[in-house]
Amino acid sequence: MRTPPWARGILFAAPLVAVLSSLELGLRYGAERHFGGQVGKVNQVMQHRIDPELAIFGASNALMGFDAPLIEKMTGLKTFNFAKDGTYFVQYQALVREFAAYARKPRIVVFAETYLTFVPTHALRNPGDYLPYFSSPNIYEVFRDIDSELTWKLRYIPYYSFVVADVEYYSASLRGYRELLGKPAIENERQGFFPRGGGWHENGSPSQLPPLNAAGSDRVAGQFAELVSRFERKGTPVVVVVMPVDRECRSAVPDFDARKRRLSAMLGDRGTFLDYSDHPMASDRANFYDCGHLNARGAERFSEAFANDLTAIK
């Protein structure tokens, strides 16, 4: 008796499905257990593993600017830098929402911002960092607003994660298994802070700034206001920090001050607004790697100034 075509199809597909399923689950299992670097930050928040007294959120300028160990030493507050490389508020708010839902200890939450705070985007930044969590409501809802098609596929289409997974994801999975074996996490960050060595980069010119014609979105501004209100209801003070920007580069943004005023107005009296964009350190390029990123020297100066200001207001 000949095997029906449908049965032959099943016999052919079953081993492939088993291999793909095992590989996908195995990669996810390892990636979820890596707690260093950018992927590790996502894991620590989404698995509710970290609850610092001072939580700092932002993009790469915050990642390289807030020296968490130094700030902790100066303020006495257990500090962690949750900043995600190249990620505007419109996307990193997913992690803030998750953090707000479970955190009990935070005495202060910091939003490190620039003139791009309320700028929308239509492409997810490093979606591979979040692959295990697309079924999480906070990740799914925020990411769906940015790229609904990709977000839906990653949540509902089997094995679509292989389309998005990059070297960083595979590396995180391998490191997760390494950590399961008792090996320490391979870490190039210090409590989430990534110091950038060296001086002014040769490409650090105003032309390296993100698009200057990017208009702010009322919808994103509303999301920011809602998050501030959420922490206000929890009794958690919010501090909005405008990061240092090289003075020459800042002059290339015609409406920089107007955008700062909008950010300050959105915060209102519900938090503290600290503006370092025109701090004296912004006049010395020895403090910068490029237009909007401090180097290790600048990060130390900025973190000391921030810690002193925070101590004065807390």
ChimeraX commands (.cxc) that place a marker at each C-alpha (Angstrom):
marker #1 position 0.00,0.00,0.00 radius 0.5
marker #1 position 1.43,3.32,-1.07 radius 0.5
marker #1 position 1.77,6.11,1.49 radius 0.5
marker #1 position -0.67,8.96,0.71 radius 0.5
marker #1 position 0.94,12.25,-0.38 radius 0.5
marker #1 position -0.31,14.05,2.73 radius 0.5
marker #1 position 1.31,11.45,4.95 radius 0.5
marker #1 position 4.60,11.72,3.08 radius 0.5
marker #1 position 4.40,15.49,3.58 radius 0.5
marker #1 position 3.98,15.03,7.31 radius 0.5
marker #1 position 6.86,12.54,7.48 radius 0.5
marker #1 position 9.06,15.01,5.61 radius 0.5
marker #1 position 8.03,18.09,7.62 radius 0.5
marker #1 position 7.98,16.56,11.11 radius 0.5
marker #1 position 11.78,16.27,11.53 radius 0.5
marker #1 position 12.26,19.79,10.19 radius 0.5
marker #1 position 9.65,21.19,12.59 radius 0.5
marker #1 position 11.26,19.32,15.47 radius 0.5
marker #1 position 14.72,20.69,14.64 radius 0.5
marker #1 position 13.50,24.27,14.19 radius 0.5
marker #1 position 11.40,24.15,17.36 radius 0.5
marker #1 position 14.27,22.74,19.41 radius 0.5
marker #1 position 16.69,25.32,18.03 radius 0.5
marker #1 position 14.32,28.23,18.63 radius 0.5
marker #1 position 13.52,27.12,22.19 radius 0.5
marker #1 position 17.16,26.37,22.92 radius 0.5
marker #1 position 18.31,29.78,21.73 radius 0.5
marker #1 position 15.58,31.48,23.72 radius 0.5
marker #1 position 16.37,29.52,26.87 radius 0.5
marker #1 position 20.01,30.59,26.71 radius 0.5
marker #1 position 19.31,34.21,25.76 radius 0.5
marker #1 position 16.89,34.61,28.69 radius 0.5
marker #1 position 19.65,33.58,31.08 radius 0.5
marker #1 position 22.25,36.10,29.99 radius 0.5
marker #1 position 22.35,39.09,32.33 radius 0.5
marker #1 position 25.17,41.19,30.89 radius 0.5
marker #1 position 25.18,43.95,28.30 radius 0.5
marker #1 position 22.19,45.26,26.37 radius 0.5
marker #1 position 20.33,41.93,26.17 radius 0.5
marker #1 position 20.94,41.43,29.88 radius 0.5
marker #1 position 19.22,44.72,30.70 radius 0.5
marker #1 position 16.10,43.58,28.89 radius 0.5
marker #1 position 16.18,40.25,30.74 radius 0.5
marker #1 position 16.64,41.86,34.13 radius 0.5
marker #1 position 13.65,44.15,33.62 radius 0.5
marker #1 position 11.35,41.64,31.95 radius 0.5
marker #1 position 12.13,38.98,34.57 radius 0.5
marker #1 position 11.78,41.52,37.39 radius 0.5
marker #1 position 15.27,40.77,38.68 radius 0.5
marker #1 position 16.43,44.28,39.50 radius 0.5
marker #1 position 14.86,47.00,41.61 radius 0.5
marker #1 position 17.36,49.82,42.23 radius 0.5
marker #1 position 16.71,52.93,44.28 radius 0.5
marker #1 position 17.85,55.13,41.40 radius 0.5
marker #1 position 16.79,53.92,37.94 radius 0.5
marker #1 position 18.15,55.69,34.87 radius 0.5
marker #1 position 16.53,55.29,31.44 radius 0.5
marker #1 position 17.60,56.73,28.12 radius 0.5
marker #1 position 19.51,56.10,24.91 radius 0.5
marker #1 position 23.21,55.79,24.08 radius 0.5
marker #1 position 24.06,59.25,25.43 radius 0.5
marker #1 position 22.81,58.09,28.84 radius 0.5
marker #1 position 24.48,54.70,28.44 radius 0.5
marker #1 position 27.85,56.45,28.08 radius 0.5
marker #1 position 27.09,59.39,30.35 radius 0.5
marker #1 position 25.76,58.13,33.68 radius 0.5
marker #1 position 28.55,56.47,35.66 radius 0.5
marker #1 position 26.27,54.38,37.88 radius 0.5
marker #1 position 28.94,53.18,40.34 radius 0.5
marker #1 position 30.20,56.73,40.86 radius 0.5
marker #1 position 26.67,58.12,41.28 radius 0.5
marker #1 position 25.85,55.36,43.75 radius 0.5
marker #1 position 28.98,56.13,45.76 radius 0.5
marker #1 position 28.19,59.84,45.90 radius 0.5
marker #1 position 24.44,59.62,46.60 radius 0.5
marker #1 position 24.22,56.44,48.65 radius 0.5
marker #1 position 21.44,55.22,46.36 radius 0.5
marker #1 position 21.67,51.80,44.74 radius 0.5
marker #1 position 21.91,52.81,41.08 radius 0.5
marker #1 position 21.46,51.09,37.73 radius 0.5
marker #1 position 21.75,52.52,34.23 radius 0.5
marker #1 position 19.04,50.92,32.06 radius 0.5
marker #1 position 19.87,53.01,28.97 radius 0.5
marker #1 position 19.59,51.23,25.61 radius 0.5
marker #1 position 21.93,52.01,22.75 radius 0.5
marker #1 position 20.35,54.03,19.93 radius 0.5
marker #1 position 16.85,53.73,21.37 radius 0.5
marker #1 position 14.56,56.76,21.59 radius 0.5
marker #1 position 11.90,57.16,24.27 radius 0.5
marker #1 position 9.19,55.94,21.90 radius 0.5
marker #1 position 10.73,52.44,22.12 radius 0.5
marker #1 position 12.52,52.27,25.46 radius 0.5
marker #1 position 9.31,53.25,27.22 radius 0.5
marker #1 position 8.33,49.58,26.97 radius 0.5
marker #1 position 10.99,48.73,29.55 radius 0.5
marker #1 position 9.97,51.71,31.71 radius 0.5
marker #1 position 6.37,50.51,31.71 radius 0.5
marker #1 position 7.43,47.03,32.78 radius 0.5
marker #1 position 9.68,48.48,35.47 radius 0.5
marker #1 position 6.90,50.73,36.76 radius 0.5
marker #1 position 4.57,47.72,37.03 radius 0.5
marker #1 position 6.78,45.71,39.37 radius 0.5
marker #1 position 9.34,47.99,41.03 radius 0.5
marker #1 position 8.85,48.68,44.72 radius 0.5
marker #1 position 12.11,50.31,45.79 radius 0.5
marker #1 position 12.79,53.16,43.37 radius 0.5
marker #1 position 13.19,56.46,45.17 radius 0.5
marker #1 position 14.00,58.28,41.95 radius 0.5
marker #1 position 13.46,57.54,38.24 radius 0.5
marker #1 position 15.53,59.44,35.69 radius 0.5
marker #1 position 14.66,60.07,32.05 radius 0.5
marker #1 position 17.78,61.16,30.16 radius 0.5
marker #1 position 16.61,63.08,27.13 radius 0.5
marker #1 position 17.61,65.28,24.21 radius 0.5
marker #1 position 15.81,67.29,21.55 radius 0.5
marker #1 position 14.57,63.96,20.13 radius 0.5
marker #1 position 12.42,62.92,23.11 radius 0.5
marker #1 position 9.05,63.14,21.38 radius 0.5
marker #1 position 10.22,62.05,17.95 radius 0.5
marker #1 position 8.37,58.97,16.61 radius 0.5
marker #1 position 10.03,56.17,14.67 radius 0.5
marker #1 position 8.70,53.50,12.34 radius 0.5
marker #1 position 11.48,50.96,12.77 radius 0.5
marker #1 position 12.38,48.91,15.82 radius 0.5
marker #1 position 15.92,49.27,17.08 radius 0.5
marker #1 position 17.65,45.95,17.85 radius 0.5
marker #1 position 14.45,43.86,18.02 radius 0.5
marker #1 position 16.62,40.78,18.63 radius 0.5
marker #1 position 17.32,42.04,22.14 radius 0.5
marker #1 position 13.63,41.49,22.96 radius 0.5
marker #1 position 12.87,38.23,21.12 radius 0.5
marker #1 position 11.77,36.21,24.17 radius 0.5
marker #1 position 9.25,38.88,25.19 radius 0.5
marker #1 position 7.00,39.73,22.26 radius 0.5
marker #1 position 4.11,38.08,24.09 radius 0.5
marker #1 position 4.57,40.51,26.98 radius 0.5
marker #1 position 1.84,43.18,26.91 radius 0.5
marker #1 position 4.22,46.09,27.53 radius 0.5
marker #1 position 6.63,45.02,24.79 radius 0.5
marker #1 position 3.92,44.06,22.31 radius 0.5
marker #1 position 1.79,47.19,22.74 radius 0.5
marker #1 position 4.67,49.66,22.49 radius 0.5
marker #1 position 6.41,47.87,19.63 radius 0.5
marker #1 position 3.15,47.41,17.71 radius 0.5
marker #1 position 2.76,51.19,17.59 radius 0.5
marker #1 position 6.20,51.45,16.02 radius 0.5
marker #1 position 6.13,48.55,13.53 radius 0.5
marker #1 position 2.85,46.66,13.68 radius 0.5
marker #1 position 3.70,44.18,10.91 radius 0.5
marker #1 position 7.03,43.02,12.32 radius 0.5
marker #1 position 5.71,42.92,15.88 radius 0.5
marker #1 position 2.73,40.78,14.85 radius 0.5
marker #1 position 4.96,38.36,12.92 radius 0.5
marker #1 position 7.37,37.97,15.82 radius 0.5
marker #1 position 4.53,37.18,18.17 radius 0.5
marker #1 position 2.40,34.88,16.03 radius 0.5
marker #1 position 4.43,33.35,13.17 radius 0.5
marker #1 position 6.46,30.29,14.19 radius 0.5
marker #1 position 10.21,30.57,13.66 radius 0.5
marker #1 position 10.03,34.17,12.50 radius 0.5
marker #1 position 12.56,34.93,15.20 radius 0.5
marker #1 position 15.22,33.47,12.88 radius 0.5
marker #1 position 14.57,36.36,10.49 radius 0.5
marker #1 position 15.38,38.93,13.18 radius 0.5
marker #1 position 17.97,37.12,15.29 radius 0.5
marker #1 position 21.43,38.62,14.87 radius 0.5
marker #1 position 24.93,37.82,16.07 radius 0.5
marker #1 position 24.24,39.59,19.37 radius 0.5
marker #1 position 21.25,37.32,20.06 radius 0.5
marker #1 position 23.16,34.12,19.29 radius 0.5
marker #1 position 26.06,35.38,21.39 radius 0.5
marker #1 position 23.72,36.21,24.27 radius 0.5
marker #1 position 22.29,32.68,24.12 radius 0.5
marker #1 position 25.73,31.10,24.29 radius 0.5
marker #1 position 26.70,33.39,27.15 radius 0.5
marker #1 position 23.49,32.45,28.96 radius 0.5
marker #1 position 24.44,28.78,28.88 radius 0.5
marker #1 position 27.90,29.75,30.06 radius 0.5
marker #1 position 26.39,31.56,33.03 radius 0.5
marker #1 position 24.21,28.53,33.79 radius 0.5
marker #1 position 27.43,26.58,34.19 radius 0.5
marker #1 position 28.54,29.02,36.86 radius 0.5
marker #1 position 30.76,31.19,34.72 radius 0.5
marker #1 position 30.57,34.94,35.41 radius 0.5
marker #1 position 28.72,37.09,32.91 radius 0.5
marker #1 position 30.94,38.64,30.25 radius 0.5
marker #1 position 30.35,42.27,31.06 radius 0.5
marker #1 position 31.63,45.43,29.38 radius 0.5
marker #1 position 29.26,47.62,31.38 radius 0.5
marker #1 position 29.39,48.70,35.01 radius 0.5
marker #1 position 25.90,48.65,36.52 radius 0.5
marker #1 position 24.65,49.39,33.03 radius 0.5
marker #1 position 27.19,52.16,32.37 radius 0.5
marker #1 position 29.37,51.80,29.26 radius 0.5
marker #1 position 32.40,54.11,29.44 radius 0.5
marker #1 position 33.68,55.34,26.10 radius 0.5
marker #1 position 37.43,55.79,26.05 radius 0.5
marker #1 position 39.39,58.24,23.97 radius 0.5
marker #1 position 38.86,61.85,23.00 radius 0.5
marker #1 position 36.93,63.63,20.29 radius 0.5
marker #1 position 36.23,61.22,17.47 radius 0.5
marker #1 position 37.25,62.28,13.98 radius 0.5
marker #1 position 33.66,61.80,12.78 radius 0.5
marker #1 position 32.19,63.73,15.69 radius 0.5
marker #1 position 30.85,66.65,13.70 radius 0.5
marker #1 position 27.39,68.27,13.62 radius 0.5
marker #1 position 26.67,66.20,10.52 radius 0.5
marker #1 position 26.67,63.12,12.75 radius 0.5
marker #1 position 23.63,64.30,14.69 radius 0.5
marker #1 position 20.30,62.52,14.06 radius 0.5
marker #1 position 17.97,64.22,11.53 radius 0.5
marker #1 position 17.31,67.77,12.62 radius 0.5
marker #1 position 13.97,68.04,10.84 radius 0.5
marker #1 position 12.40,65.27,12.92 radius 0.5
marker #1 position 9.21,66.75,14.32 radius 0.5
marker #1 position 7.87,65.85,17.73 radius 0.5
marker #1 position 4.72,63.79,18.01 radius 0.5
marker #1 position 1.79,64.71,20.26 radius 0.5
marker #1 position 1.09,61.00,20.68 radius 0.5
marker #1 position 4.61,60.29,21.96 radius 0.5
marker #1 position 4.45,63.37,24.18 radius 0.5
marker #1 position 1.23,62.00,25.63 radius 0.5
marker #1 position 2.89,58.66,26.33 radius 0.5
marker #1 position 5.70,60.45,28.13 radius 0.5
marker #1 position 3.22,62.41,30.24 radius 0.5
marker #1 position 1.32,59.23,31.10 radius 0.5
marker #1 position 4.48,57.53,32.36 radius 0.5
marker #1 position 5.38,60.53,34.49 radius 0.5
marker #1 position 1.88,60.42,35.96 radius 0.5
marker #1 position 2.23,56.71,36.64 radius 0.5
marker #1 position 5.33,57.26,38.76 radius 0.5
marker #1 position 3.69,60.25,40.43 radius 0.5
marker #1 position 0.82,58.00,41.53 radius 0.5
marker #1 position 3.36,55.56,42.96 radius 0.5
marker #1 position 4.99,58.37,44.91 radius 0.5
marker #1 position 8.24,58.01,42.93 radius 0.5
marker #1 position 9.97,61.29,42.06 radius 0.5
marker #1 position 10.84,61.76,38.39 radius 0.5
marker #1 position 13.93,63.64,37.24 radius 0.5
marker #1 position 14.22,64.63,33.58 radius 0.5
marker #1 position 17.81,65.27,32.53 radius 0.5
marker #1 position 18.77,67.03,29.31 radius 0.5
marker #1 position 22.15,65.54,28.46 radius 0.5
marker #1 position 25.27,67.57,27.62 radius 0.5
marker #1 position 25.72,68.35,23.94 radius 0.5
marker #1 position 28.85,69.76,22.34 radius 0.5
marker #1 position 28.21,73.49,22.01 radius 0.5
marker #1 position 29.04,73.74,18.32 radius 0.5
marker #1 position 26.83,70.77,17.52 radius 0.5
marker #1 position 24.01,72.18,19.58 radius 0.5
marker #1 position 24.02,75.34,17.47 radius 0.5
marker #1 position 23.18,73.16,14.46 radius 0.5
marker #1 position 19.74,72.41,15.97 radius 0.5
marker #1 position 17.72,75.60,15.35 radius 0.5
marker #1 position 14.82,74.70,17.66 radius 0.5
marker #1 position 16.85,73.03,20.41 radius 0.5
marker #1 position 15.67,75.43,23.12 radius 0.5
marker #1 position 12.05,75.22,21.98 radius 0.5
marker #1 position 12.15,71.45,22.27 radius 0.5
marker #1 position 13.65,71.70,25.75 radius 0.5
marker #1 position 10.87,74.06,26.79 radius 0.5
marker #1 position 8.28,71.60,25.55 radius 0.5
marker #1 position 9.91,68.80,27.52 radius 0.5
marker #1 position 10.04,70.94,30.65 radius 0.5
marker #1 position 6.42,72.01,30.21 radius 0.5
marker #1 position 5.32,68.39,29.78 radius 0.5
marker #1 position 6.98,67.52,33.08 radius 0.5
marker #1 position 5.51,70.55,34.81 radius 0.5
marker #1 position 5.59,70.45,38.60 radius 0.5
marker #1 position 5.42,66.66,38.68 radius 0.5
marker #1 position 9.19,66.27,38.76 radius 0.5
marker #1 position 12.57,67.94,38.57 radius 0.5
marker #1 position 14.08,69.26,35.34 radius 0.5
marker #1 position 17.89,69.31,35.14 radius 0.5
marker #1 position 19.43,70.84,32.02 radius 0.5
marker #1 position 23.10,70.09,31.28 radius 0.5
marker #1 position 22.95,70.81,27.56 radius 0.5
marker #1 position 24.72,74.14,28.04 radius 0.5
marker #1 position 26.79,73.18,31.08 radius 0.5
marker #1 position 30.37,74.53,31.04 radius 0.5
marker #1 position 31.59,71.01,30.24 radius 0.5
marker #1 position 29.80,71.34,26.87 radius 0.5
marker #1 position 32.37,73.94,25.81 radius 0.5
marker #1 position 35.28,71.50,26.12 radius 0.5
marker #1 position 35.52,68.80,23.47 radius 0.5
marker #1 position 37.94,66.91,25.68 radius 0.5
marker #1 position 34.76,65.71,27.44 radius 0.5
marker #1 position 33.14,64.29,24.30 radius 0.5
marker #1 position 33.50,61.35,21.99 radius 0.5
marker #1 position 31.21,63.00,19.45 radius 0.5
marker #1 position 28.41,65.57,19.35 radius 0.5
marker #1 position 26.06,63.95,21.82 radius 0.5
marker #1 position 28.16,61.31,23.59 radius 0.5
marker #1 position 30.49,61.91,26.49 radius 0.5
marker #1 position 33.75,60.04,26.73 radius 0.5
marker #1 position 34.96,58.52,30.01 radius 0.5
marker #1 position 36.39,61.84,31.20 radius 0.5
marker #1 position 33.21,63.72,30.40 radius 0.5
marker #1 position 31.04,61.02,31.96 radius 0.5
marker #1 position 32.94,61.38,35.23 radius 0.5
marker #1 position 32.51,65.16,35.26 radius 0.5
marker #1 position 28.84,64.93,34.30 radius 0.5
marker #1 position 28.07,62.16,36.82 radius 0.5
marker #1 position 29.69,64.15,39.63 radius 0.5
marker #1 position 27.63,67.22,38.72 radius 0.5
marker #1 position 24.45,65.17,38.48 radius 0.5
marker #1 position 25.09,63.38,41.79 radius 0.5
marker #1 position 25.67,66.69,43.55 radius 0.5
marker #1 position 22.49,68.19,42.09 radius 0.5
marker #1 position 20.50,65.10,42.97 radius 0.5
marker #1 position 21.78,65.15,46.54 radius 0.5
marker #1 position 20.69,68.75,46.83 radius 0.5
marker #1 position 17.11,68.03,45.77 radius 0.5
marker #1 position 16.36,64.55,47.14 radius 0.5
marker link #1:1,2 radius 0.2
marker link #1:2,3 radius 0.2
marker link #1:3,4 radius 0.2
marker link #1:4,5 radius 0.2
marker link #1:5,6 radius 0.2
marker link #1:6,7 radius 0.2
marker link #1:7,8 radius 0.2
marker link #1:8,9 radius 0.2
marker link #1:9,10 radius 0.2
marker link #1:10,11 radius 0.2
marker link #1:11,12 radius 0.2
marker link #1:12,13 radius 0.2
marker link #1:13,14 radius 0.2
marker link #1:14,15 radius 0.2
marker link #1:15,16 radius 0.2
marker link #1:16,17 radius 0.2
marker link #1:17,18 radius 0.2
marker link #1:18,19 radius 0.2
marker link #1:19,20 radius 0.2
marker link #1:20,21 radius 0.2
marker link #1:21,22 radius 0.2
marker link #1:22,23 radius 0.2
marker link #1:23,24 radius 0.2
marker link #1:24,25 radius 0.2
marker link #1:25,26 radius 0.2
marker link #1:26,27 radius 0.2
marker link #1:27,28 radius 0.2
marker link #1:28,29 radius 0.2
marker link #1:29,30 radius 0.2
marker link #1:30,31 radius 0.2
marker link #1:31,32 radius 0.2
marker link #1:32,33 radius 0.2
marker link #1:33,34 radius 0.2
marker link #1:34,35 radius 0.2
marker link #1:35,36 radius 0.2
marker link #1:36,37 radius 0.2
marker link #1:37,38 radius 0.2
marker link #1:38,39 radius 0.2
marker link #1:39,40 radius 0.2
marker link #1:40,41 radius 0.2
marker link #1:41,42 radius 0.2
marker link #1:42,43 radius 0.2
marker link #1:43,44 radius 0.2
marker link #1:44,45 radius 0.2
marker link #1:45,46 radius 0.2
marker link #1:46,47 radius 0.2
marker link #1:47,48 radius 0.2
marker link #1:48,49 radius 0.2
marker link #1:49,50 radius 0.2
marker link #1:50,51 radius 0.2
marker link #1:51,52 radius 0.2
marker link #1:52,53 radius 0.2
marker link #1:53,54 radius 0.2
marker link #1:54,55 radius 0.2
marker link #1:55,56 radius 0.2
marker link #1:56,57 radius 0.2
marker link #1:57,58 radius 0.2
marker link #1:58,59 radius 0.2
marker link #1:59,60 radius 0.2
marker link #1:60,61 radius 0.2
marker link #1:61,62 radius 0.2
marker link #1:62,63 radius 0.2
marker link #1:63,64 radius 0.2
marker link #1:64,65 radius 0.2
marker link #1:65,66 radius 0.2
marker link #1:66,67 radius 0.2
marker link #1:67,68 radius 0.2
marker link #1:68,69 radius 0.2
marker link #1:69,70 radius 0.2
marker link #1:70,71 radius 0.2
marker link #1:71,72 radius 0.2
marker link #1:72,73 radius 0.2
marker link #1:73,74 radius 0.2
marker link #1:74,75 radius 0.2
marker link #1:75,76 radius 0.2
marker link #1:76,77 radius 0.2
marker link #1:77,78 radius 0.2
marker link #1:78,79 radius 0.2
marker link #1:79,80 radius 0.2
marker link #1:80,81 radius 0.2
marker link #1:81,82 radius 0.2
marker link #1:82,83 radius 0.2
marker link #1:83,84 radius 0.2
marker link #1:84,85 radius 0.2
marker link #1:85,86 radius 0.2
marker link #1:86,87 radius 0.2
marker link #1:87,88 radius 0.2
marker link #1:88,89 radius 0.2
marker link #1:89,90 radius 0.2
marker link #1:90,91 radius 0.2
marker link #1:91,92 radius 0.2
marker link #1:92,93 radius 0.2
marker link #1:93,94 radius 0.2
marker link #1:94,95 radius 0.2
marker link #1:95,96 radius 0.2
marker link #1:96,97 radius 0.2
marker link #1:97,98 radius 0.2
marker link #1:98,99 radius 0.2
marker link #1:99,100 radius 0.2
marker link #1:100,101 radius 0.2
marker link #1:101,102 radius 0.2
marker link #1:102,103 radius 0.2
marker link #1:103,104 radius 0.2
marker link #1:104,105 radius 0.2
marker link #1:105,106 radius 0.2
marker link #1:106,107 radius 0.2
marker link #1:107,108 radius 0.2
marker link #1:108,109 radius 0.2
marker link #1:109,110 radius 0.2
marker link #1:110,111 radius 0.2
marker link #1:111,112 radius 0.2
marker link #1:112,113 radius 0.2
marker link #1:113,114 radius 0.2
marker link #1:114,115 radius 0.2
marker link #1:115,116 radius 0.2
marker link #1:116,117 radius 0.2
marker link #1:117,118 radius 0.2
marker link #1:118,119 radius 0.2
marker link #1:119,120 radius 0.2
marker link #1:120,121 radius 0.2
marker link #1:121,122 radius 0.2
marker link #1:122,123 radius 0.2
marker link #1:123,124 radius 0.2
marker link #1:124,125 radius 0.2
marker link #1:125,126 radius 0.2
marker link #1:126,127 radius 0.2
marker link #1:127,128 radius 0.2
marker link #1:128,129 radius 0.2
marker link #1:129,130 radius 0.2
marker link #1:130,131 radius 0.2
marker link #1:131,132 radius 0.2
marker link #1:132,133 radius 0.2
marker link #1:133,134 radius 0.2
marker link #1:134,135 radius 0.2
marker link #1:135,136 radius 0.2
marker link #1:136,137 radius 0.2
marker link #1:137,138 radius 0.2
marker link #1:138,139 radius 0.2
marker link #1:139,140 radius 0.2
marker link #1:140,141 radius 0.2
marker link #1:141,142 radius 0.2
marker link #1:142,143 radius 0.2
marker link #1:143,144 radius 0.2
marker link #1:144,145 radius 0.2
marker link #1:145,146 radius 0.2
marker link #1:146,147 radius 0.2
marker link #1:147,148 radius 0.2
marker link #1:148,149 radius 0.2
marker link #1:149,150 radius 0.2
marker link #1:150,151 radius 0.2
marker link #1:151,152 radius 0.2
marker link #1:152,153 radius 0.2
marker link #1:153,154 radius 0.2
marker link #1:154,155 radius 0.2
marker link #1:155,156 radius 0.2
marker link #1:156,157 radius 0.2
marker link #1:157,158 radius 0.2
marker link #1:158,159 radius 0.2
marker link #1:159,160 radius 0.2
marker link #1:160,161 radius 0.2
marker link #1:161,162 radius 0.2
marker link #1:162,163 radius 0.2
marker link #1:163,164 radius 0.2
marker link #1:164,165 radius 0.2
marker link #1:165,166 radius 0.2
marker link #1:166,167 radius 0.2
marker link #1:167,168 radius 0.2
marker link #1:168,169 radius 0.2
marker link #1:169,170 radius 0.2
marker link #1:170,171 radius 0.2
marker link #1:171,172 radius 0.2
marker link #1:172,173 radius 0.2
marker link #1:173,174 radius 0.2
marker link #1:174,175 radius 0.2
marker link #1:175,176 radius 0.2
marker link #1:176,177 radius 0.2
marker link #1:177,178 radius 0.2
marker link #1:178,179 radius 0.2
marker link #1:179,180 radius 0.2
marker link #1:180,181 radius 0.2
marker link #1:181,182 radius 0.2
marker link #1:182,183 radius 0.2
marker link #1:183,184 radius 0.2
marker link #1:184,185 radius 0.2
marker link #1:185,186 radius 0.2
marker link #1:186,187 radius 0.2
marker link #1:187,188 radius 0.2
marker link #1:188,189 radius 0.2
marker link #1:189,190 radius 0.2
marker link #1:190,191 radius 0.2
marker link #1:191,192 radius 0.2
marker link #1:192,193 radius 0.2
marker link #1:193,194 radius 0.2
marker link #1:194,195 radius 0.2
marker link #1:195,196 radius 0.2
marker link #1:196,197 radius 0.2
marker link #1:197,198 radius 0.2
marker link #1:198,199 radius 0.2
marker link #1:199,200 radius 0.2
marker link #1:200,201 radius 0.2
marker link #1:201,202 radius 0.2
marker link #1:202,203 radius 0.2
marker link #1:203,204 radius 0.2
marker link #1:204,205 radius 0.2
marker link #1:205,206 radius 0.2
marker link #1:206,207 radius 0.2
marker link #1:207,208 radius 0.2
marker link #1:208,209 radius 0.2
marker link #1:209,210 radius 0.2
marker link #1:210,211 radius 0.2
marker link #1:211,212 radius 0.2
marker link #1:212,213 radius 0.2
marker link #1:213,214 radius 0.2
marker link #1:214,215 radius 0.2
marker link #1:215,216 radius 0.2
marker link #1:216,217 radius 0.2
marker link #1:217,218 radius 0.2
marker link #1:218,219 radius 0.2
marker link #1:219,220 radius 0.2
marker link #1:220,221 radius 0.2
marker link #1:221,222 radius 0.2
marker link #1:222,223 radius 0.2
marker link #1:223,224 radius 0.2
marker link #1:224,225 radius 0.2
marker link #1:225,226 radius 0.2
marker link #1:226,227 radius 0.2
marker link #1:227,228 radius 0.2
marker link #1:228,229 radius 0.2
marker link #1:229,230 radius 0.2
marker link #1:230,231 radius 0.2
marker link #1:231,232 radius 0.2
marker link #1:232,233 radius 0.2
marker link #1:233,234 radius 0.2
marker link #1:234,235 radius 0.2
marker link #1:235,236 radius 0.2
marker link #1:236,237 radius 0.2
marker link #1:237,238 radius 0.2
marker link #1:238,239 radius 0.2
marker link #1:239,240 radius 0.2
marker link #1:240,241 radius 0.2
marker link #1:241,242 radius 0.2
marker link #1:242,243 radius 0.2
marker link #1:243,244 radius 0.2
marker link #1:244,245 radius 0.2
marker link #1:245,246 radius 0.2
marker link #1:246,247 radius 0.2
marker link #1:247,248 radius 0.2
marker link #1:248,249 radius 0.2
marker link #1:249,250 radius 0.2
marker link #1:250,251 radius 0.2
marker link #1:251,252 radius 0.2
marker link #1:252,253 radius 0.2
marker link #1:253,254 radius 0.2
marker link #1:254,255 radius 0.2
marker link #1:255,256 radius 0.2
marker link #1:256,257 radius 0.2
marker link #1:257,258 radius 0.2
marker link #1:258,259 radius 0.2
marker link #1:259,260 radius 0.2
marker link #1:260,261 radius 0.2
marker link #1:261,262 radius 0.2
marker link #1:262,263 radius 0.2
marker link #1:263,264 radius 0.2
marker link #1:264,265 radius 0.2
marker link #1:265,266 radius 0.2
marker link #1:266,267 radius 0.2
marker link #1:267,268 radius 0.2
marker link #1:268,269 radius 0.2
marker link #1:269,270 radius 0.2
marker link #1:270,271 radius 0.2
marker link #1:271,272 radius 0.2
marker link #1:272,273 radius 0.2
marker link #1:273,274 radius 0.2
marker link #1:274,275 radius 0.2
marker link #1:275,276 radius 0.2
marker link #1:276,277 radius 0.2
marker link #1:277,278 radius 0.2
marker link #1:278,279 radius 0.2
marker link #1:279,280 radius 0.2
marker link #1:280,281 radius 0.2
marker link #1:281,282 radius 0.2
marker link #1:282,283 radius 0.2
marker link #1:283,284 radius 0.2
marker link #1:284,285 radius 0.2
marker link #1:285,286 radius 0.2
marker link #1:286,287 radius 0.2
marker link #1:287,288 radius 0.2
marker link #1:288,289 radius 0.2
marker link #1:289,290 radius 0.2
marker link #1:290,291 radius 0.2
marker link #1:291,292 radius 0.2
marker link #1:292,293 radius 0.2
marker link #1:293,294 radius 0.2
marker link #1:294,295 radius 0.2
marker link #1:295,296 radius 0.2
marker link #1:296,297 radius 0.2
marker link #1:297,298 radius 0.2
marker link #1:298,299 radius 0.2
marker link #1:299,300 radius 0.2
marker link #1:300,301 radius 0.2
marker link #1:301,302 radius 0.2
marker link #1:302,303 radius 0.2
marker link #1:303,304 radius 0.2
marker link #1:304,305 radius 0.2
marker link #1:305,306 radius 0.2
marker link #1:306,307 radius 0.2
marker link #1:307,308 radius 0.2
marker link #1:308,309 radius 0.2
marker link #1:309,310 radius 0.2
marker link #1:310,311 radius 0.2
marker link #1:311,312 radius 0.2
marker link #1:312,313 radius 0.2
marker link #1:313,314 radius 0.2
view
